[in-house]
């Protein structure tokens, strides 16, 4: 399921969960974003993927310190545990959604 995050309130609601959540930040005009879109849609058929269009919500890029797109962020609760910037595949999404954070026993 692809869930659109439009503002800080939507982001706060996403971060309330205890499970690992993956957030995609992209734009419609970014070539790497367009190339990765198929992977995101395929992943979202079986998993929850949150997505931000930074043309619509540029303040979220500043809030999350995102300087390039596409960027994938993985959160556990309110803590960012993984980040990937640039083109991605479905495997990249799967790895971000399941990877154990560094420093975890």
RAPEKA-V394411 format. One record per residue. N is the residue number from 1. NEAR is the number of other ideal C-beta (glycine too) atoms within 12 Angstrom. Layout:
n->N near->NEAR
n->N near->NEAR
//
This chain:
n->1 near->16
n->2 near->24
n->3 near->22
n->4 near->23
n->5 near->35
n->6 near->22
n->7 near->18
n->8 near->17
n->9 near->14
n->10 near->24
n->11 near->30
n->12 near->18
n->13 near->17
n->14 near->34
n->15 near->26
n->16 near->15
n->17 near->20
n->18 near->12
n->19 near->17
n->20 near->31
n->21 near->35
n->22 near->44
n->23 near->42
n->24 near->46
n->25 near->42
n->26 near->41
n->27 near->27
n->28 near->16
n->29 near->13
n->30 near->24
n->31 near->15
n->32 near->24
n->33 near->30
n->34 near->18
n->35 near->17
n->36 near->33
n->37 near->29
n->38 near->17
n->39 near->31
n->40 near->37
n->41 near->19
n->42 near->20
n->43 near->31
n->44 near->24
n->45 near->15
n->46 near->14
n->47 near->26
n->48 near->23
n->49 near->39
n->50 near->38
n->51 near->39
n->52 near->40
n->53 near->27
n->54 near->30
n->55 near->18
n->56 near->19
n->57 near->27
n->58 near->18
n->59 near->20
n->60 near->34
n->61 near->27
n->62 near->14
n->63 near->22
n->64 near->31
n->65 near->14
n->66 near->28
n->67 near->13
n->68 near->21
n->69 near->35
n->70 near->39
n->71 near->35
n->72 near->45
n->73 near->40
n->74 near->33
n->75 near->29
n->76 near->25
n->77 near->17
n->78 near->17
n->79 near->18
n->80 near->25
n->81 near->26
n->82 near->29
n->83 near->28
n->84 near->32
n->85 near->26
n->86 near->20
n->87 near->24
n->88 near->35
n->89 near->21
n->90 near->24
n->91 near->17
n->92 near->29
n->93 near->40
n->94 near->25
n->95 near->20
n->96 near->35
n->97 near->32
n->98 near->19
n->99 near->21
n->100 near->15
n->101 near->18
n->102 near->9
n->103 near->7
n->104 near->10
n->105 near->5
//
